[in-house]
Amino acid sequence: MQLSHINNVLHVEDEVLIALDVETTLLEAGVKRVIHVATRSDAFMAIESSRPDAVILDIEVLDGSTAGIAELLKARSIPFIVYSGSASEGSERSYLVAVSLDKPAAGADLVGALMSVVTGSLRS
């Protein structure tokens, strides 16, 4: 229950099996709610309608690059991690402040990365 202080995580991912795995991992670690979206447009709407405590962001989803989402998250000081199989694209400027994990990662690594960005944002 390391993440029991986190109420709301937005997961931007277009691969259903990965989304289910991440959701299971986070709920078992104590996150109260995981919101899953598969497109940039849905991600923007989710951020606008309910400010997430943290975001897990794939670099490429069904409707393109999530670089604009990363910029919005930085502007709003919402902590995020990049969880992607597109490591070479992760060097794009939009993603530079994010913690990055390559897919697939062990559940403990995902939980640790999320904990580090949320804890870091609490200190800021």
C-alpha positions as CSV (number, residue, x, y, z in Angstrom):
1,M,0.0,0.0,0.0
2,Q,2.9,2.4,-0.8
3,L,0.6,4.6,-3.0
4,S,-2.4,4.8,-0.7
5,H,-2.1,8.6,-0.5
6,I,-2.7,8.9,-4.3
7,N,-6.4,9.3,-5.2
8,N,-6.4,9.6,-9.0
9,V,-3.9,8.5,-11.6
10,L,-4.5,9.1,-15.3
11,H,-3.0,6.5,-17.6
12,V,-2.7,7.4,-21.3
13,E,-2.2,4.1,-23.1
14,D,-3.6,2.6,-26.3
15,E,-2.7,-1.0,-25.6
16,V,-5.4,-2.7,-23.6
17,L,-3.3,-5.4,-22.0
18,I,-0.7,-2.9,-20.8
19,A,-3.5,-0.7,-19.5
20,L,-5.0,-3.6,-17.5
21,D,-1.7,-4.6,-16.1
22,V,-0.8,-1.0,-15.0
23,E,-4.3,-0.6,-13.4
24,T,-4.0,-3.9,-11.5
25,T,-0.5,-2.9,-10.3
26,L,-1.5,0.5,-9.1
27,L,-4.7,-0.6,-7.4
28,E,-2.8,-3.3,-5.6
29,A,-0.2,-0.6,-4.5
30,G,-3.0,1.4,-3.0
31,V,-4.0,4.0,-5.7
32,K,-7.7,4.6,-5.2
33,R,-8.6,5.2,-8.9
34,V,-7.0,4.7,-12.3
35,I,-8.5,6.5,-15.2
36,H,-7.5,5.0,-18.5
37,V,-7.7,6.8,-21.9
38,A,-6.3,5.7,-25.3
39,T,-6.1,9.0,-27.1
40,R,-4.6,12.5,-26.7
41,S,-8.0,14.1,-27.0
42,D,-9.5,12.0,-24.2
43,A,-6.4,12.7,-22.1
44,F,-6.9,16.5,-22.5
45,M,-10.5,16.1,-21.5
46,A,-9.6,14.0,-18.4
47,I,-7.0,16.5,-17.3
48,E,-9.5,19.3,-17.7
49,S,-12.4,17.6,-15.9
50,S,-10.5,16.2,-12.9
51,R,-7.0,17.1,-12.1
52,P,-5.1,13.9,-11.6
53,D,-2.6,13.4,-8.8
54,A,-0.2,11.9,-11.4
55,V,-0.1,10.7,-15.0
56,I,1.5,7.7,-16.7
57,L,2.0,8.7,-20.3
58,D,2.8,6.6,-23.4
59,I,4.7,8.6,-26.1
60,E,2.5,7.5,-29.0
61,V,-1.2,6.7,-28.7
62,L,-4.0,6.1,-31.2
63,D,-4.2,9.8,-32.4
64,G,-0.5,10.6,-32.3
65,S,2.3,12.0,-30.1
66,T,1.5,12.9,-26.5
67,A,4.2,15.7,-26.4
68,G,1.4,18.3,-26.0
69,I,0.0,16.5,-23.0
70,A,3.5,16.4,-21.4
71,E,3.8,20.2,-22.0
72,L,0.4,20.7,-20.3
73,L,1.3,18.6,-17.4
74,K,4.5,20.5,-16.9
75,A,2.7,23.8,-17.1
76,R,0.2,22.7,-14.5
77,S,2.8,21.0,-12.2
78,I,1.2,17.6,-12.5
79,P,3.8,14.9,-11.9
80,F,4.1,12.3,-14.7
81,I,6.1,9.4,-15.8
82,V,6.7,8.3,-19.4
83,Y,6.0,4.6,-19.8
84,S,6.7,3.7,-23.4
85,G,8.3,1.2,-25.8
86,S,9.3,4.2,-27.9
87,A,12.5,5.0,-26.0
88,S,14.2,6.8,-28.9
89,E,11.3,9.2,-29.1
90,G,11.5,9.9,-25.4
91,S,14.4,12.2,-25.8
92,E,12.0,14.8,-27.3
93,R,12.1,18.1,-25.2
94,S,8.6,17.7,-24.0
95,Y,9.5,14.6,-22.0
96,L,12.8,15.7,-20.5
97,V,11.6,16.4,-16.9
98,A,9.7,13.1,-16.7
99,V,10.9,9.9,-15.2
100,S,11.0,7.3,-18.0
101,L,10.4,3.5,-18.0
102,D,10.6,1.2,-20.9
103,K,7.7,-1.2,-21.5
104,P,7.4,-3.7,-20.1
105,A,8.6,-2.8,-16.6
106,A,8.2,-4.8,-13.4
107,G,5.3,-3.7,-11.2
108,A,7.7,-2.6,-8.4
109,D,9.6,-0.4,-10.9
110,L,6.4,1.3,-12.0
111,V,5.2,1.8,-8.4
112,G,8.7,3.2,-7.5
113,A,8.7,5.6,-10.4
114,L,5.3,6.9,-9.6
115,M,6.2,7.2,-5.9
116,S,9.3,9.2,-6.8
117,V,7.5,11.8,-9.0
118,V,4.6,12.2,-6.6
119,T,6.9,12.5,-3.6
120,G,9.1,15.0,-5.5
121,S,6.1,17.1,-6.4
122,L,5.0,17.2,-2.7
123,R,8.4,18.7,-1.8
124,S,8.3,21.4,-4.4
